[in-house]
């Protein structure tokens, strides 16, 4: 098991995450690519002192990037987690 700070990279604050937070009490996190759902659950509960109901994960593919040459590079793939919290719990995003 990894430390909780190594599993959770950052909290994602986007239009979609804000809508999910307000409507369904779900939060989005950028997590380590090797983290499992149980690792993510444990890390969120430990860091934010909340009760996690469910965790959904997805691997987001990297994008093609081009610099001043005709050759294309690529950004790294990354893993996103959607964490559903128990009713009444919340994570302060300030």
C-alpha positions as CSV (number, residue, x, y, z in Angstrom):
1,X,0.0,0.0,0.0
2,X,1.1,3.5,-0.8
3,X,0.7,6.6,1.4
4,X,-2.5,8.5,0.8
5,X,-0.6,11.5,-0.5
6,X,1.0,9.3,-3.2
7,X,-2.3,7.8,-4.3
8,X,-4.3,11.1,-4.7
9,X,-2.4,13.5,-7.0
10,X,-4.9,16.4,-7.0
11,X,-8.6,17.3,-6.8
12,X,-10.0,18.1,-10.2
13,X,-12.1,21.3,-10.3
14,X,-13.8,21.6,-13.6
15,X,-17.3,22.4,-14.8
16,X,-18.2,18.8,-14.8
17,X,-16.8,18.1,-11.4
18,X,-18.6,21.1,-9.9
19,X,-21.9,19.9,-11.4
20,X,-21.4,16.4,-10.0
21,X,-20.5,17.7,-6.6
22,X,-23.6,19.8,-6.3
23,X,-26.0,17.3,-7.8
24,X,-24.8,13.9,-6.7
25,X,-22.1,14.5,-4.0
26,X,-19.3,13.1,-6.3
27,X,-15.8,14.4,-6.4
28,X,-13.2,13.9,-9.2
29,X,-9.5,13.2,-8.4
30,X,-6.4,12.7,-10.5
31,X,-4.9,9.5,-9.0
32,X,-1.8,7.4,-9.5
33,X,-2.2,5.1,-12.5
34,X,-1.4,2.0,-10.4
35,X,-3.8,2.8,-7.6
36,X,-6.7,0.4,-7.1
37,X,-10.3,1.3,-6.1
38,X,-9.6,0.2,-2.5
39,X,-6.4,2.3,-2.4
40,X,-8.4,5.3,-3.6
41,X,-11.2,4.7,-1.1
42,X,-8.7,4.4,1.8
43,X,-6.7,7.5,0.7
44,X,-9.8,9.7,0.4
45,X,-11.2,8.6,3.8
46,X,-7.8,9.2,5.4
47,X,-7.1,12.6,3.9
48,X,-10.5,14.2,4.1
49,X,-12.1,12.3,7.0
50,X,-15.3,11.4,5.0
51,X,-17.1,8.1,4.3
52,X,-16.8,6.9,0.7
53,X,-19.8,5.0,-0.8
54,X,-18.4,4.2,-4.2
55,X,-15.4,4.6,-6.5
56,X,-15.3,4.6,-10.2
57,X,-12.1,4.9,-12.2
58,X,-11.1,5.5,-15.8
59,X,-7.8,5.8,-17.7
60,X,-7.7,8.9,-19.8
61,X,-5.5,8.7,-22.9
62,X,-2.8,11.2,-23.5
63,X,-3.1,13.8,-26.2
64,X,-1.0,14.3,-29.3
65,X,1.2,17.3,-29.0
66,X,3.4,18.9,-31.7
67,X,6.3,21.2,-31.2
68,X,8.0,23.2,-34.0
69,X,8.7,20.0,-36.0
70,X,6.6,17.7,-38.0
71,X,7.1,15.0,-35.5
72,X,4.3,14.4,-33.0
73,X,4.8,13.6,-29.3
74,X,2.3,12.5,-26.8
75,X,1.4,13.4,-23.2
76,X,1.1,10.7,-20.6
77,X,-2.0,8.7,-20.0
78,X,-3.5,9.4,-16.6
79,X,-6.1,7.9,-14.3
80,X,-9.2,9.7,-13.0
81,X,-11.4,8.6,-10.1
82,X,-15.0,9.6,-9.4
83,X,-15.6,9.2,-5.7
84,X,-19.2,9.2,-4.3
85,X,-19.5,10.3,-0.7
86,X,-22.1,9.5,1.9
87,X,-25.0,11.9,2.1
88,X,-24.0,14.8,4.4
89,X,-20.3,14.5,3.9
90,X,-18.3,17.0,1.8
91,X,-14.8,18.0,0.9
92,X,-13.8,21.6,1.2
93,X,-12.3,22.8,-2.1
94,X,-10.8,26.1,-1.0
